[in-house]
């Protein structure tokens, strides 16, 4: 597998959160139930916030972090996971929350894997901050919807 830089992974994380925001917005336009629309709107805003966090980190992180190389590009199946979910007009709130949790778990797994292959302590610490952000956001999601 080819190597990659931290900046690539930050851009990929930002892109994935934008894609999730678009996905939730698209779903919101196809469902009929107001309670589901509310959850989807919340999820869209949540993903836009996370995309902005990645963009901010990318702009503010020291060059030594953003330009750091990983020995290998970690396996990730985030886009495949997103593409595998079908948009149904009769989707329930529980299904939306379960899907969101699957996406969060995939991201958390990716950042754990990245921190394990980080070549420096500084890079590992940066990845652990991103991982902590994802874990905190997952916790907010579970508390918000008492899941």
N, C-alpha and C positions, 0 to 999 in steps of 0.2 A: 504494500500500500504506500502511496506517495505521502510525503510529509506536508505539513501545513503550518502556517503562522497563526498566532493568537488573533491577529487582526481578522484573518479569514473566519475564524470561529465566532468572533464577535459579530461580524457582518452576517454570518449565517444565522446566529441567534436572533439578531434584529429582524432579518428577513422572515424567519419562521414566525416570530410574534406578529409581524405585519400580515402574513398569510393567515394566521389564526384569526386575527381581527377581521379580515375580509371574509373568512369562512363564517364567522358568527354573524356578521352583517348580512351575508347572503342567506343564511338560515333564517334570520329574523324576517327577511322579506318573503319567506315561503311558508312560515307557520301561521296558524290561525289563532292559537290560544294566547291571550294577553300575558298570562303568568310566564309562559315560555319566552315570549318576546322580551319581557323584563329581564329574565335571566340572560338571554342572548345579548341584550344591550349592555348589561353589566360585564359580561365576558368580553365583549368587543372593547369596551373602555379599559378593562383590565389588561388585555393584550397590547393595546396602544400604549399604556403606561409602561409595560415591560419593554416594548420596542424602544421607547424613548430612553429608558434606563440603559439599555445596551448602547444606544447612540451616544448618550452622555459619557458613559464609561470609555467608549472608544475614543472620544475627543479629549478626555481628561487623563487617561492612563498614561503613565510614563512610556516613552518610546521603547525602553528596554522590555516592557511587558508586551506591548502590541506587536513588536517585531520579533518576539521570541518564537522559536521554531519547536514544533513537536517532532519527535522521531518518526511517528506514524500518524496517519489520519485515522481517527477513531471511526469505528463503524457506527453509523447512525441511520435510522430508518424513519426520521421525522416526517419527511415529505411523503414517503410511502404510507405512513400511518394516517396523515391528513387526507391523502387521496383515497384511502380505503373506507372512509366514513361517508355514508350516503346521507343526503339531505332529504328528510321526509317531513311533509306538512303536519303529520300527527305525532311528532317527537314530543316526549314528555320532559319535564324539568329534570327528573332523575336521570334520564338518558343523556341530557346535555351535560349535567354535572359529572356523570361517569366518564363521558368522552373527554371533558376538560381534565379530569384526574389522570386519564391515560396519557394525554399530551404532556401534562406536568411530570408524570413519572418518567416518560421518555426523555424529557429535557434533563431531569435530575440525573438519570442514568448516564446521559452523555457527558454532563459536567463532572460527574464522579470519575468516569473513565478518563476524561482529559486530565483531571488532577493527578490521576495515577501515573500518567505517562509524561507529566510535566518534567522538563529537564532542569529546572532550577527551583529553589525554594520560593523565590519571589513570584514566579509564575504560578506555582502551586497555591500560594496564598491568595493571589488574584482570582484564581479559579474557585477557591473555597468561598470567597466573597460572593461570586456569582451564584454558586451553589446555594449559599445561605439565602440570597435574595429569592431564588426559585423555591426553596423550602418554606420561607416565610409567606410567599404568595400562595403556595399550596395550602398552607395552614389557614390563611385568611379565607380561601375558597371553602375549605371544609367547615370553618366556623360560620361563614356567611350563610351557607345552605345546610348547616347541621348534618353533614353527610358522614 
